[in-house]
Amino acid sequence: QVQLVESGGGLVQPGGSLRLSCAASRSIFSINAMGWYRQAPGKQRELVARITTGGRTNYADSVKGRFTISRDNAKNTVYLQMNSLKPEDTAVYYCNALWLVGTSDYWGQGTQVTVSS
């Protein structure tokens, strides 16, 4: 069973930064895609950022220019650098991984990000 372990969440003031990490228990060298999703209270889970095998990235419009997704294959880890954080970024952030199209994807347990003064 593959495990995804997120870390790096916490409380930060508006305008601050956080870096989330998602460590996989399986090699991500040939993974199809990994991504970060978030879910705020009372809202649906939404895609924040995604990175594919070829290194292509895509972002939600609300985070473009502020968030950056990256991966370290040697560490089987994907990161989400979050800058210029806003209160509306407050949510539980989840890591998602899909190794092969047509198979099951995997989710981490989530990490809370709270942006508040």
N, C-alpha and C positions, 0 to 999 in steps of 0.2 A: 504494500500500500504506500503510495507516494504521500509525503507530507510536505506542506508549505508552512513555514514559520515566519510570521511577520514580526517586525520590531521597529522601534523608532517613534512611535506615536507619543502624544503627550499634550500638555497645555502650553500654548504659546500666545503671545500678544499679537494683535493685528500688525501686519508688516514684517513679522518675524519669519523664520525659516525652520523647516524640519526636513530630515531625510529618513524616509522609510526604507526598510530592507525586507526582502522576502527570500529566504533560503530554502532551496528545494533539496529533498533527500535523494534526488535522481539527477543525472546529468542533464543540463539544459543546452548542451552543445548543438543538438539537432532539433530542438523544440520548435514546434510550429509557431507558437506565440505565447507571450506572457503579458499580463496586464494588471492594472490596478483599477478597482471599482470602489465606489463609496456609496454609503447609504445613510442619509440623515433621517432623524425621527419623522415618521409620518410620510416619508417619500420613498419612491422606488429606488432600487439599486441602479446606479448609472456608471457607465464607463468613464474613467478619468484619463487613462493613457494606456497605450498598448505598443509592444515592440515585437516584431516578427523575426523569423530566422535570418532573413537578410539584413536585419538591422533597421528596417523601415519602422517609423513611429507614427502614431496618430494620437491626437489629443482632443478632449472635449473643448469646445469653444471657450468655455468659462475659465479654463486653466492655461490656454495657449499663451506663451511668453512668460509664464510664471513657474510652471512645473516642467521637469525634465525626467524622462524615463531612460534608464540605461541598464546594461547587463554586464556581469562579469562571469564568463563561462567557466573560468578556472575555479571560482568559488560557488558555482551553481546558484548565483544570487542575482536578483533584479532589484533595482533601486528606484525610488521616486524622490527626486529633490524638489522640495516645495518652497518657493520663495514668495515674498510679498503676500503672505497669507491673509485671508479675509475671514470675518466671522461666518460667512456663508460657506466656507470650506469645512466647517465643523461637521464631522461625520465619522462613522466607522469605516475604515479603509480596508479593503480585502484584496488579497493577491489571488490571481487566477492563472492557471497554466493549462495549455493544451499541447500535448506532444504530437498527436497525429490526428488529422482531420477525420471525423467519423467515429472517433473514440471518445470516451468520457473525459471531461476536463476536471480539474481539481481546484479546490478553494482552500485558502488559509482560514484561520480562526478569526481574523480581523484585529485591527488595532485602532484605538480611539484617538482621533485628532480633535482637539478643542481649541478654537481660536477666540480668545476673549481677553478683554482688558480687566 
